[in-house]
């Protein structure tokens, strides 16, 4: 449940509506490390599922063993998620014929299970360090080929790049999926289904620079550089400020949106506002645009087109567009805000010139040495 405590906005309560002290202390330490409220909320929901599982099997949290974790991982893909407003109830799990994306179903996916294991392991690592929890961590690492647990980077050569360490023992494997990208025709359909200049400006910025939806919604008027055609966003996780170039078309729609507001905005005011005025104790005033309101905009477009596009698809479409223009990976990498250049290369594709060169080289006669 959400609380009024500015330090920890979320609280896990038991059946008697009493706060679960081990989880509350862990979340307070987690928030003190500079983690965002959304991360605290995500960790709280994972520990809520784990606590409910322990109540069902009748095991105290400090007496959990790898056996309970293994059963929990086996149960998660079979359990049904709570219903969320706004989700499509019909044909869940089917593939949309237009976007070729699978509709969300009520089952937990492998990525969710892996995230759950990581959160539960960090929870027990905290209490083991405090010397008041269990003696061993129930979420253990995978065993090596010789039967023992592999120590991460035990024989790492300092001259070689660091490779990922051992995976968790009960982590399911995640299949590698092809990068999603919206074609020009589909983008024209989505853009034509928008109702306001605000929505057109917001989505045009998202598809031109690859910024996250939360980063765009947190912008203020002073974060727009009209001369250089750049916008300033605060990156997720690192909270670093970064100026990103945007298309000229997005600035045209942004100008039309600001003109439609009627009254000019202050330099330190939020950039995105609701179109309708609502009563919040101060009369009929505009409210800051939230992520749920932005999702409602896409839901209306998806209902009209029979699609299931998301803001993440717009974000990932910017890298393939730059790849088609033969843009260097060093230019593509900073835009999505990924932690490594390899992550940007996974979502971008080579340009047409590189594809033609590779095709001609493979189709030409081979020389024998």
C-alpha positions in Angstrom: 0.0 0.0 0.0 1.1 3.6 -0.6 2.0 5.7 2.4 2.6 9.3 3.2 6.2 8.7 4.3 8.5 10.7 1.9 11.4 8.3 2.5 9.5 5.0 1.7 6.3 5.6 -0.3 5.2 2.0 -0.3 4.5 -0.4 2.6 3.9 -4.1 2.8 1.2 -5.0 5.4 0.2 -8.5 6.7 -3.2 -10.0 7.1 -3.7 -8.0 10.4 -3.0 -4.7 8.5 0.3 -4.4 10.3 3.5 -3.5 8.5 5.9 -6.4 7.8 8.9 -5.1 9.5 11.6 -7.1 7.7 10.3 -5.9 4.3 9.9 -2.4 5.5 13.4 -2.1 6.8 14.8 -3.6 3.6 12.8 -1.1 1.4 14.0 1.8 3.6 17.6 0.7 3.0 16.9 0.2 -0.7 15.4 3.7 -1.0 18.4 5.2 1.0 20.7 3.9 -1.8 19.2 6.5 -4.2 16.7 4.2 -5.9 13.6 5.7 -7.5 10.1 5.3 -6.0 9.1 3.2 -9.0 11.9 0.7 -8.2 10.8 0.6 -4.6 7.3 -0.1 -5.7 8.5 -2.9 -8.0 10.5 -4.5 -5.2 7.6 -4.2 -2.9 5.3 -6.1 -5.3 7.8 -8.9 -5.7 8.2 -9.3 -2.0 4.4 -9.3 -1.6 4.2 -12.3 -3.9 7.0 -14.0 -2.0 5.3 -13.3 1.3 2.0 -14.6 0.2 3.7 -17.8 -1.0 5.4 -18.3 2.4 2.0 -17.8 4.1 0.4 -20.5 1.9 3.2 -23.1 2.4 3.4 -22.2 6.1 7.2 -21.3 6.3 8.7 -18.4 8.2 10.6 -15.9 6.0 13.9 -16.6 7.9 13.5 -20.4 7.6 13.0 -20.5 3.8 15.2 -22.9 1.9 16.1 -23.4 -1.8 13.2 -26.0 -1.9 10.6 -23.2 -1.3 12.3 -21.0 -4.0 12.2 -23.9 -6.5 8.5 -24.5 -5.8 7.8 -20.8 -6.1 9.5 -20.6 -9.5 7.5 -23.6 -10.7 4.3 -22.0 -9.4 4.8 -18.5 -10.9 4.3 -19.4 -14.6 1.1 -21.3 -13.7 -0.4 -18.5 -11.6 -2.7 -15.8 -12.9 -1.7 -12.1 -12.5 -4.2 -9.7 -11.0 -6.4 -7.9 -13.5 -5.2 -4.5 -14.5 -7.6 -1.8 -15.8 -7.2 -1.1 -19.5 -5.9 -4.5 -20.6 -7.5 -6.3 -23.5 -9.5 -9.2 -22.1 -10.2 -11.1 -25.3 -7.7 -13.2 -27.2 -5.0 -12.9 -24.6 -1.8 -14.6 -25.6 -2.6 -14.4 -29.3 -0.4 -12.5 -31.8 -1.6 -9.3 -33.3 -1.6 -9.7 -37.1 -0.6 -6.0 -37.7 2.1 -5.4 -35.0 3.1 -9.1 -34.8 3.3 -8.7 -31.0 1.8 -11.1 -28.6 -1.1 -9.8 -26.5 -0.5 -9.8 -22.8 -1.9 -12.8 -21.0 -2.4 -13.6 -17.3 0.8 -15.6 -16.9 4.1 -14.5 -15.5 6.8 -14.4 -18.2 10.4 -15.6 -17.7 11.7 -12.1 -17.4 9.3 -11.5 -14.5 10.5 -14.7 -12.8 14.1 -13.7 -13.2 13.4 -10.3 -11.7 11.6 -11.9 -8.8 14.5 -14.2 -8.1 16.9 -11.2 -8.1 14.8 -9.2 -5.7 14.3 -12.1 -3.3 18.0 -12.8 -3.3 18.9 -9.2 -2.6 16.4 -9.2 0.3 18.1 -12.2 1.9 21.5 -10.8 1.2 20.6 -7.7 3.2 19.5 -9.7 6.2 22.5 -12.1 6.0 24.8 -9.0 6.2 22.8 -7.8 9.2 23.4 -11.2 10.8 19.8 -11.4 11.9 18.4 -13.4 8.9 18.9 -17.0 7.7 22.3 -18.6 7.6 22.2 -19.3 3.8 20.5 -17.5 1.0 17.6 -19.6 -0.3 18.1 -18.1 -3.8 21.4 -19.7 -4.7 23.7 -19.5 -7.7 23.7 -22.3 -10.3 26.1 -25.1 -9.8 29.2 -25.5 -12.0 30.3 -28.4 -14.1 32.3 -29.9 -11.2 29.3 -29.8 -8.9 30.2 -26.7 -6.8 29.1 -23.2 -7.0 31.2 -21.1 -9.3 32.9 -18.1 -7.8 32.3 -15.1 -10.1 35.5 -13.9 -11.8 37.6 -16.4 -9.9 40.3 -16.6 -12.7 39.5 -13.3 -14.6 42.3 -12.0 -16.7 42.5 -8.2 -16.1 43.5 -7.7 -19.7 40.2 -9.3 -20.9 36.7 -7.8 -20.7 34.6 -8.9 -17.8 32.0 -11.5 -18.7 28.7 -12.0 -16.9 28.9 -14.1 -13.7 27.0 -17.2 -12.7 23.3 -17.2 -13.2 20.8 -17.9 -10.4 20.0 -21.6 -9.9 16.3 -21.4 -10.7 16.4 -18.7 -13.3 14.4 -19.6 -16.5 16.0 -19.0 -19.8 14.7 -16.0 -21.8 14.5 -16.6 -25.5 16.2 -13.9 -27.6 13.6 -11.9 -29.6 14.1 -9.8 -32.7 14.1 -6.0 -32.2 10.7 -4.4 -32.6 10.5 -1.5 -35.0 7.5 0.4 -36.4 7.5 0.8 -40.2 6.8 4.2 -41.8 3.4 3.1 -42.9 2.4 2.0 -39.4 3.8 5.2 -37.9 1.7 7.2 -40.3 -1.4 5.3 -39.2 -0.7 5.9 -35.5 0.2 9.5 -36.1 -3.0 10.0 -38.1 -5.1 8.6 -35.2 -3.9 11.2 -32.7 -6.5 13.8 -31.7 -4.4 16.7 -30.4 -1.2 18.7 -31.1 0.0 17.6 -27.7 -0.1 13.9 -28.5 1.5 14.5 -31.9 4.3 16.5 -30.4 4.9 14.0 -27.6 5.0 10.9 -29.9 7.1 12.7 -32.5 9.7 13.5 -29.9 9.6 9.9 -28.7 10.2 8.4 -32.1 12.9 10.9 -33.1 15.2 10.7 -30.1 14.4 7.4 -28.4 13.8 8.9 -24.9 11.7 7.0 -22.4 8.1 8.0 -21.7 8.9 8.9 -18.1 11.8 11.0 -19.2 9.7 13.0 -21.7 6.9 13.5 -19.2 9.3 14.9 -16.7 10.4 17.7 -19.0 9.9 21.4 -18.3 9.7 24.3 -20.7 13.3 25.3 -19.9 14.4 21.8 -21.2 13.6 22.8 -24.8 16.3 24.4 -26.9 14.5 25.9 -29.9 17.7 27.1 -31.6 19.6 23.8 -31.5 16.4 21.7 -31.7 17.4 19.7 -28.7 15.5 18.6 -25.5 16.9 17.9 -22.1 15.9 14.8 -20.2 16.8 13.3 -16.9 17.9 9.7 -17.5 16.4 6.9 -15.7 18.6 5.3 -13.0 21.6 7.6 -13.2 19.4 10.7 -13.0 22.0 12.4 -15.3 20.8 15.3 -17.5 21.3 14.8 -21.2 20.5 16.9 -24.3 19.0 14.9 -27.2 18.5 16.1 -30.7 14.9 15.9 -32.1 13.4 16.2 -35.5 12.2 19.5 -36.9 8.7 18.1 -37.3 8.4 17.4 -33.6 9.3 21.0 -32.8 6.6 22.2 -35.2 4.0 20.2 -33.3 5.4 21.3 -30.0 5.0 24.9 -31.0 1.4 24.3 -32.1 0.7 22.5 -28.8 2.1 25.4 -26.7 0.0 27.9 -28.8 -3.2 25.8 -28.1 -2.8 26.1 -24.3 -3.9 29.7 -24.4 -1.8 31.1 -21.5 2.0 30.9 -21.8 3.9 28.5 -19.5 6.6 29.6 -17.2 10.2 28.4 -17.8 10.1 26.1 -14.8 6.6 24.8 -15.4 5.9 21.3 -16.5 5.7 20.9 -20.3 2.9 18.4 -20.7 -0.6 19.1 -19.4 -4.0 17.5 -19.7 -6.3 19.0 -22.3 -9.3 19.1 -20.0 -9.4 21.1 -16.8 -10.3 19.2 -13.6 -11.4 20.2 -10.1 -8.6 19.5 -7.6 -9.6 22.0 -4.9 -8.3 25.0 -6.8 -11.0 25.3 -9.4 -11.0 24.0 -12.9 -7.3 23.8 -13.8 -5.1 21.7 -16.0 -3.3 18.8 -14.4 0.2 17.5 -15.3 0.1 14.6 -17.8 0.8 11.3 -16.2 2.0 8.0 -17.6 -1.5 6.4 -17.2 -3.0 9.3 -19.2 -0.4 8.7 -22.0 -1.3 5.0 -22.1 -4.9 6.0 -22.5 -3.9 8.0 -25.6 -2.3 4.8 -27.1 -5.3 2.7 -26.1 -7.6 4.9 -28.1 -5.4 4.7 -31.1 -4.9 0.9 -30.7 -8.7 0.4 -30.4 -9.2 2.3 -33.7 -6.5 0.5 -35.6 -6.8 -2.9 -34.1 -3.2 -2.8 -32.9 -1.3 -3.1 -29.6 1.5 -0.5 -30.0 3.2 0.9 -26.9 5.6 3.7 -26.1 8.4 1.2 -25.9 7.8 0.4 -29.6 8.3 4.1 -30.5 11.5 4.2 -28.4 12.9 1.2 -30.1 12.0 2.4 -33.5 14.4 5.3 -33.4 17.5 3.1 -33.5 16.6 1.2 -36.7 15.7 4.4 -38.4 19.2 5.8 -37.7 20.7 2.4 -38.7 19.0 2.8 -42.1 20.7 6.1 -42.5 24.1 4.5 -41.9 24.5 6.4 -38.7 27.5 5.4 -36.5 26.8 3.3 -33.4 28.5 5.9 -31.3 25.7 8.3 -32.3 22.9 5.8 -31.8 24.0 4.7 -28.4 23.4 7.8 -26.3 19.9 8.4 -27.5 18.0 5.4 -25.9 20.1 5.8 -22.7 21.2 2.2 -22.5 24.1 1.3 -20.3 26.3 -0.2 -23.0 26.8 0.3 -26.7 26.2 -3.4 -27.3 22.6 -2.9 -26.1 22.0 -0.2 -28.7 23.6 -2.5 -31.4 21.0 -5.2 -30.5 18.1 -2.8 -31.3 19.6 -1.2 -34.4 20.2 -2.8 -37.8 22.8 -2.1 -40.5 22.0 0.5 -43.2 21.0 -0.3 -46.7 24.5 0.4 -48.1 26.1 -2.1 -45.8 23.5 -4.7 -46.7 24.1 -4.2 -50.4 27.8 -4.5 -50.0 27.5 -7.7 -48.1 25.1 -9.1 -50.7 27.4 -8.3 -53.6 30.4 -9.8 -51.7 28.5 -13.1 -51.1 27.1 -13.2 -54.7 30.5 -12.6 -56.4 32.8 -15.4 -57.5 35.0 -16.8 -54.8 38.8 -16.8 -55.2 40.7 -19.9 -54.3 43.9 -19.2 -52.4 
